[in-house]
C-alpha cells in the first residue's frame, strides 16, 4: 500500500495552524526512525520525523565512552542530520502523545498537530526496571539514552561504590565506564555466566577475568532481593545469597521492553511489541512499525542491524515496492570492555540442541578462545574472544548456513582456523551478501549500490547507508572498498589496444596451428622466395635466431619487477603492451621460421608448446583487456577475475619451452 491518496474530505476538517501536510509521519528519533525517514525521502516522499529527545542526533553506541570521560558530546553527536536535506524534516523535542486515526493526525506534548497519509511508529524500547523492593530509591539509574548518560555522568563525580544489575552488553559497558571514573564496581548477573545469550561458559569466564583486571568484580548466579535505602538513597543491596553488598549508586541494565504505549492508545494489535507482518504493516492499513517496538514472528529485535533492515522494509512497502523482512542469524561483533567479542547464531539454544557438534580452540597465554557449532554438516554458530582473522568469512558462512569445510576439525583444534591459510581478501572483493558494518547490518552489495549512485567518499557512504556511524570499527573496510573501485568494474588502461593486440596474437597462433603446411619442393633448383625463406639453411638460421631473441626477451620480461632500472622505464600497463607485442612478434617469427610445418618428434613438441603458449597468452590478454566488459556481463568477479584461468594455463604452457628450445638448438648444431 503506498498511501499516496487520501479521502476527499481529509483536509476539510484540519485546523488552520496545522503543520505542513506530509506523505508520512515517523514517530521516533532513534536509528530506525532516521533510517525510515531517509529512505522515504530518497524515494521522493515528504516526511516529518518526530523525535522525543531534545538532543541533537547522536551515536548511541558512543554513550559508553562519553560516560567514561573518553569523549565529549560533540564527538558523540552526528556530524549532520541523518535525515538529510531532501523531503524529510526533523522535529526535535516533539514527543507524540496521541494519534487520531480517523483524521490521521499526530498530536505532540507541545500541542502541535501533524497530519499524515501514513504513519510509521519507531518508538524503540524502554529500560526495564525489575520489581525489586526499594528500586525507586534515589541514586538508582538506567543507562539507555543521552539523558541517562548525562545523569550518570554527573553522579560519577561522587560515586564510590557502584553496583550494576545485569551482565549483558549494556551492563558491562556501564560497569567499565563507571570504573574508569575511579569507582569500585560490581556486576550482578542472575544467570550463571556473563552475556549468556552470546557466550558459553568458557568465553564468559575469560571476559570476567578481563573485567577483574579493570577493577570490576562479577557475581553470577546471584539475584538482588532488595535495594537498601533506609534514608531514601541507596546504601547497599541484599543478595539471594544472604550477603549485603555495599553500594552508593545502582545502575540497572536488566534488559528492555518494547515501547508500545502510543500504539496501545491507538488500538493497534500489541503483544510483547506492536504486531507486524513481514512488510512491517500493523493491524491498521495506514500504520507501520519497525525496530525495537515491533514484533514479527513472535520476536522483538534488539540489535541495530535487523532494526535497520525493518526500517528499509517499511519504507519500501509504504512506497509500493515489494519487500519482506527476513531474519538472519543474530550476530554480535564488537569490543566489550576493550575485548574483542564475536558471537553469531543462537548460541544458548545450540548448546542444548541434540545433534549439534561443537569444536573449540584456545590459547591461554594470549587469552584467545574460539568455538564453532556444526549442525547436520553445516556451520550453525560461532564464538570468539580476541581477534580472529577469519571472522568475516565465518559470519558469511553461518549466515548462509554453508557446509562446514572438509576435514576442518583437526586443523581447528590445532590452529584455531576453519580454512587453510590464504591471502586475505580485500573487502572490495567480498560477495554482495557479506556484512561489512555489523552494527547497522550494511552489506557489501548495499555499499556497491551507493557507490554506483555517486557516493564516492567515506562521509557519503556513511550518510547513504548508515555504515560506520555506530562504533566506527568498519571504517578501514569502507576505505578499502572505496580504494578497490566502484560497484562496476573499471576499464583497464588502453584496454582497446590491449584487446586488439591480444586478438592478433591468438589469431596468428590459430593460423599457425590450422593453416595447410607448406610442402617440401621436389626440385630445389626451382625454389622461389618463400622456398628460400623456409628451406635455405642460412635463412632458416637467421629466422631461428630472430625467434630465439624474441623468446628470450619474453622470458627476461619477468625480471622487470625485480630490476629497479626497469621500473623507471614505464609502468605496468606499458610493459604489458610490450609483452603482447613481443607475443605477436613471436607468432610472426614462428611463421617465418617454420612455414606452418610442425615437423617431427622434438620439433613437433616444441612447435606445439609455442602455439599453445601463444594462443593461451592471447586469450589471457583479451580477458584482461575486456575484464570490465566480462564482469559487467556476469563473467568472473573482482575476487575471481576472468583472466585468472587463462593466465595460469599460459604460464603452465611456457614451463617446458626453455628445455625444448635448448634441446632443439643443440640438436640442430650437433647434427
Secondary structure, DSSP 8 states (H G I E B T S, - for coil): -------TTGGGG--TT----EEEEEE--SHHHHHHHHHHHHTT--EEEEES--S--B-GGGHHHHHTTSS-HHHHB-SS-TT-SSSEEEEET--EEEEETTTTEEEETTS-EEEEEEEEE---EEE-----BTTTSBTEEE-SSHHHHHHHHHHTTT--EEEEE--SHHHHHHHHHHHHTT-EEEEEESSSSTTTTT--HHHHHHHHHHHHHTTEEEEES--EEEEE-TTSB--EEEETTS-EEE-SEEEE---EEE--HHHHHHT--BSSSEE--TT-B-SSTTEEE-STTEEETTEE--SHHHHHHHHHHHHHHHTT----------EEEEEETTEEEEEES-HHHHHHSTTEEEEEEEETTTTEEEEEEEETTEEEEEEEES--TTHHHHHHHHHTT-B--TTHHHHHHHHS-SS-------GGGS-TTSEEETTTTEEHHHHHHHHHTT--SHHHHHHHH-TTSSS-TTHHHHHHHHHT--SS----TTHHHHHHHHHHHHHHHHHHHHS------S-GGG--HHHHHHH-HHHHHHHHHHHHHHHHHHHHGGGGGT-HHHHTT--HHHHHHHHHHHHHHHHHHHHHHHTT---STHHHHHHHHHHHHHHHHHHHHHHHHTHHHHHHTTS--SSS-THHHHHHHHHHHHHTHHHHHHHHHHHHHH-
